[in-house]
Amino acid sequence: MSTKLKDTIIDMDKWIHEYSMINDLKDILERHEIIGLNHIKLVDAVLKEQIINTQGMKLFKNLSPVLHETLADHYRVPIKHKEPRYSIYVKPDYKRIFLEEKLPPFIQSRLTMAKAACERILPDNELYEVGMYIYRGNGMGDVAWRASESMYIVVMDKHELNDLCGEKFY
């Protein structure tokens, strides 16, 4: 593996959080003059480096909210559902865990909408972190969507997110 590719893989985590769309990622790669590599293969290699593969399920490192691309002061917040718990990733290296009946009402209603609007459920082992934050029509892009069997993205304003954090963070 070339040094340039290794450096790209190391920096990719920062890029993914700065830019949420694949086209933006391609533009970044071109701006950084990564030449002679097929962009699809490079992105695939980088994503594989960012994921820990355990028992057939891709687990993600450092899940955290990402600024919504079109709504000011709103965040796309990842939520993992593993029966009977919901883990809400409210900031880097920090998550809140709730039983379904104890979820805040605004999250319950948004998850219900995401589940109802979901047409196709992506298996967990096909989901990459960068793909999770991109709305692909399985829900409502400004409310919530289902990213895979167990992963959801819920859109929250900064006040809702701060309440879940227990402190002012965003």
N, C-alpha and C positions, 0 to 999 in steps of 0.2 A: 504494500500500500504506500503510495507516494506521500511525502511530507505535506504537500499542499492539501491532499485529501484528508489526512489526519487532522491538520489544523482546521479544516472546514468542519469536520465532525465535532471537534471540541467546541467550536463557536456556534454550532447549529442551534443549541438549546436557547441561546440568547436571541438568535434570529427568529426562531419559531415564536417566541413570546412577543417579539416586536412586530412581526408580520404574520397574519393568520391565513392569508390566502396563498395557494400554490403558485399563482402567477407572480405574486410579490416575491416569493422565494426564488423563482426562476430569475427574476430581474436582479435580485441580490447576487445570485451566483454569477450572472453575467457581469455585473458591476465589479465584482471582485476578481474578474478575469480568470475564472476557472474554465479553461479552454481545453478542448480535446477530450472531454468526457461527456458522455450522454447524460443530459440533465436528469432524465427519469432514473437512470441507474444510480447516479450520485445521490439523489433525494432518497431513493430506496435504501442505499447503503447507510446514509446518515440516520434515517429513521430506525433501521435495524440496530444501530449502535445505541440509540436512545432508549431501547426497550429491553427489559429483563424478561426472558421467556421462562415461565415456571409452569409446569404441568399443563402445557398446551394453552394457557391463557396469558396474554400479553399484559403484564403489569407495568404501570408507568411510574417513572421517577418524578418527584416534585410537581405533582399536579397543583394548580393554583388558578384563581380567577384570571381571565384575560379581558382587557378592555373591549367593549362592544364596538364593532367597526362603524356603526351608523348612529347609535343612540348615545348622546352625551351623558357622562356620569353613570353609565350602566356597564355591568360586567357579565361575561359568560362564565358561569360558575359550574365546575364539574361536580356531579353527584354520582356515587357508586352505590348500587343497591345489591346487597348480598343478604338474602333473607335471614333474619327479620330486620336487618339494620340498613340505614341509609347513612353513608359517609359523605359529608359536604366539605369540599376542599376550599376553605375560606381564605387562606393565605398560604404562602410557601411554607412547607413543612408543618402545617397545622390543619387539622380537620375536626369537624364536629360530628359526632355520631348520635343518631336518633333512631328510636323505634318508630315504625310508621305512624302509630297513633299519637306520638309526641312531636311529630314534625310541625313546624310553624304552619299555620293555615295557608299563608301565601305560597309556600313551597308545595304543600299538598295539592292545591288547586292547579298550579302550573304543571306539576308532574302528571296529574290526571289529564290535562289537556294534551300533553306530549304523548301520553300512552294512547289516547283516543285518536289522535291525528296520525299516528305512526302507520305507514303502509307496509314497510318492509323492515324486518328486524335483522340488523347486521350481527353475525356471530361475534362474540368478544375476541376470538383469536384472529379476526380480520381487521380489527380496529387499531389504528396508529394514533398516537397522541395528537399530532397536527391535524388529522382528519376529524377528530372529536369536536374541535372548536369551530369547524366549518359547517354551517347549516346546509343540509342536503335535501330538505323537503320532508323530513320525518317529524313534523310538528309545526310549530309556528316560530319563525325566525326571531321575532321580537319578544317572545314569551318563554318558550322552552322547546327542546326537541330531544328525541331519543337517539343517541349516538350508536348504541349497540344493545345487546341483551341486558347488560347490567349497568351501562353508563348513560347518564343524561346530562344535558347542559340546561341550566335554568338561568334566565336573564334576571339580574337583580340590580336595583339602583344602589348607589353607594351607601345610603342610609340603611337599607335592608342588610347589606353585606357587613357594615360596621356593627349592627346589632348582633349578627351571628358571630362576629369575631370577639365581641365582648369589650371592644376598645376601638378607638378611631384608628383605622389602618389605611383606608382608601379615601 
